[in-house]
Amino acid sequence: MKIKNILSLSTLLLLVNFAFAQQSFTLEQAINYGIENSTAMRNIALDQADAEFQIKETASIGYPQLNGQIGLTRYLQIPRSIIDNTKFPGFDQSMLPPPYNIGSIDDIPGELRYSEFTAGVRNTFSGQLDLTWLLYDRTYNIGLKAAKQLRKLVGSQVNATKLEITNNIRQAYTATLIIDESKQTLENNIKNIDKTLFETRELYKAGFVEALDVERLELSRSNLDVELDKLEDQRSLLYNALKYQMTYPVEEAIILTDNINTLLLNALEVDVNQDIDITKRPEFQIFEERYKINEFNLERFRAGYYPNLVGFGSYGLSLSRDRLFADTDIGWLPTSLVGLQINVPIFDGFKNKNSIERAKISVEKIRNEEIELRRVFELQAYNARIEYKKALQSIATAKKNLTLAEKIYNTTLIKYKEGIGSSIETIQAERDVYEAQGNYNQAIYNLVVAKAGLDNALGK
């Protein structure tokens, strides 16, 4: 009894673990999961944070800047100075030894005329605070605008990345559903041929058909097994591709809850005559933000000819003593100042002029790129319309051919069972049905992809 309870508990735990190890996703849920877990989206989130800090970093240039200095200097040899004794009011030439006590002062030798003395003290301890403030600088104002424009550029990249992730997951999700549908169809076909094969064997035992008819059906059945193995391999690859696009753990199971009919209905709901507005595409919005940033760059160089205004102030204390910690010596000596400084650019060797010309060239190149970008996007939009219309026609044709192939197969099968048809005709009709089913599934995939391409081209 205890062993049975242990086994039941183990089975329950396995089922619970299996349930937690797999998740179910609609197409929309798969897209949301992929966006939330995408490495590219995480990097863009970091880019957004970096853009915010770049704005703050640029803005900080215009804030007051306060710097402090503390220094200690000890003279191993105190500087000495030389003085001319003859320049002092108390100098008396007559006190000099002969013959220098009379005559011209210029004749007095250096050792008598000059004296050296120690200037300063051995130790100096000082502290100082310096304040600077950029009160006006046109280049700074333009740089701050450019930094804020970078925030919009990163925001546009978010939309473009989301659209790319959405398209990749939609295609992978659709392809996976198609392979599941094909697998289910093939399994149904195997059931049908098994039934036909059983009936043919019974007819052979009764002597109504030849052994060749049975062998042909057995060969056809074997071929279906081979096709099923191929589909299983393709299915595993497509599921792994979908997990990769979703950033989903490849070792965990995944269940797709949408079906082909749902995607097909969504793909059919398109107004092919809607106006084309390429400015809604996130790629175009990224281009526009880049263009504005380059214009700010040009304006920044032009602003280099304008003067700027800087305010400054300083406060310091110094202590100079032979004995640094002797309280009886002279104490701290303060120093303070404030001021304004206007910096006026006069001549920089034409450096700024050449920078302006280069910036003009960059702006002109972007204008040319815009013309080409519009042409490319408009071409993509018109081609996407053509592809979508072609996919609509293909799916209608594929559906019609599938219906016709199934009708022919059913008729051929009836004739075969009644003894007025051959097994060759039945097998060929069966193969035509398989081919028509594959073409129809492929047509569905092409339509879904074409619809996504049209939405992308129209900036949806």
Secondary structure, DSSP 8 states (H G I E B T S, - for coil): -HHHHHHHHHHHHHHHHHHHHEEEE-HHHHHHHHHHH-HHHHHHHHHHHHHHHHHHHHHGGGS-EEEEEEEEEE-SS--EEEEEGGGSTT--GGGS-TTTTSS-GGGS-HHHHEEEEE-S-SEEEEEEEEEEEEEE-HHHHHHHHHHHHHHHHHHHHHHHHHHHHHHHHHHHHHHHHHHHHHHHHHHHHHHHHHHHHHHHHHHHHTTSS-HHHHHHHHHHHHHHHHHHHHHHHHHHHHHHHHHHHHT--TTSEEEE---HHHHHHHHH---TTS---GGGSHHHHHHHHHHHHHHHHHHHHHGGGS-EEEEEEEEEEEEEESSTT-TTS---EEEEEEEEEEE-----TTHHHHHHHHHHHHHHHHHHHHHHHHHHHHHHHHHHHHHHHHHHHHHHHHHHHHHHHHHHHHHHHHHHHTTSS-HHHHHHHHHHHHHHHHHHHHHHHHHHHHHHHHHHHTT-
